[in-house]
């Protein structure tokens, strides 16, 4: 069992929480990043730095993650590519991406992109807080339990 992380955009608190799960449940965590990142000093954690370029980390994740594995990412188009491949995807705030919600998630993402470009809304999400950490832990536990049964 492997869990991949799109490490460039994942909050440190979510990464740390995932490593705790990995130590308890004995699975590998693979951080994929476009630039060097601090890597927790545990044997179950690996860091892969891909050559820089647009979507290089995304392309690596889509190419290497396989059905039965999980990818932690905030990027909706990346999640769409993964879900179409049969790979589970979860954002660091605890929202699972799946075939039922991808259309809506892509539409909302595109709407907010358009509104930001027109200057009608600000950019970015609220700071990552305790509520996000708890939602992530709950969703992570549920998805890992499901995947480890396969």
FENDA-V611610 format. One record per residue. SS is DSSP state (hx for helix, st for strand, lp for the rest). OMEGA is omega in whole degrees, -180 to 180 (* if undefined). D_LAST is the distance of its C-alpha to the last C-alpha in whole Angstrom. Layout:
BEGIN
SS/OMEGA/D_LAST  SS/OMEGA/D_LAST
END
This chain:
BEGIN
lp/177/10  st/171/13  st/-180/15  st/176/18  st/169/21  st/-165/23  lp/-178/26  lp/-174/29  lp/-176/29  lp/178/26  lp/-180/28  hx/-180/29  hx/178/28  hx/177/24  hx/-179/24  hx/179/25  hx/179/23  hx/179/20  hx/176/21  hx/177/22  hx/-178/18  hx/180/17  hx/180/20  hx/-172/19  hx/176/15  lp/171/16  lp/-177/14  st/174/16  st/179/18  st/176/20  st/177/23  st/-174/24  st/176/28  lp/178/31  lp/-179/33  lp/-179/33  lp/171/32  lp/-179/32  lp/176/29  lp/-173/28  lp/177/29  lp/-178/26  lp/-178/24  lp/-177/21  st/178/22  st/177/23  st/175/26  st/177/26  st/-178/29  lp/177/30  lp/-178/33  lp/-180/35  lp/-179/35  lp/176/34  lp/-179/30  hx/179/30  hx/178/27  hx/-179/25  hx/179/25  hx/180/24  hx/-179/21  hx/-179/20  hx/-171/21  hx/179/19  lp/-177/16  lp/177/13  lp/-176/10  lp/177/7  lp/-178/10  st/174/13  st/175/16  st/-179/19  lp/176/22  lp/-173/25  lp/-176/26  hx/177/25  hx/175/26  hx/179/24  hx/179/21  hx/179/22  hx/-179/21  hx/-179/18  hx/178/17  hx/179/18  hx/-180/16  lp/179/13  lp/178/13  st/180/12  st/-178/16  st/176/18  lp/-175/21  lp/178/23  lp/173/25  lp/179/21  lp/180/21  st/173/18  st/175/19  lp/-177/17  lp/-178/19  lp/-174/21  lp/-175/22  hx/-180/23  hx/180/26  hx/-179/28  hx/177/27  hx/180/28  hx/179/31  hx/179/32  hx/-180/31  hx/178/34  hx/-179/36  hx/175/36  hx/179/37  hx/-180/40  hx/177/41  hx/-180/41  hx/178/43  lp/180/46  lp/-177/46  lp/176/45  lp/177/42  lp/-179/42  lp/173/39  lp/179/36  lp/174/34  lp/178/35  lp/-180/35  lp/-174/31  lp/-177/32  hx/179/31  hx/178/29  hx/179/27  hx/-179/26  hx/178/25  hx/179/23  hx/-179/21  hx/-180/20  hx/-180/19  hx/179/17  hx/179/16  hx/-179/15  hx/-177/13  hx/179/11  hx/178/10  hx/179/9  hx/-177/7  hx/-177/5  hx/175/5  hx/-176/4  lp/*/0
END
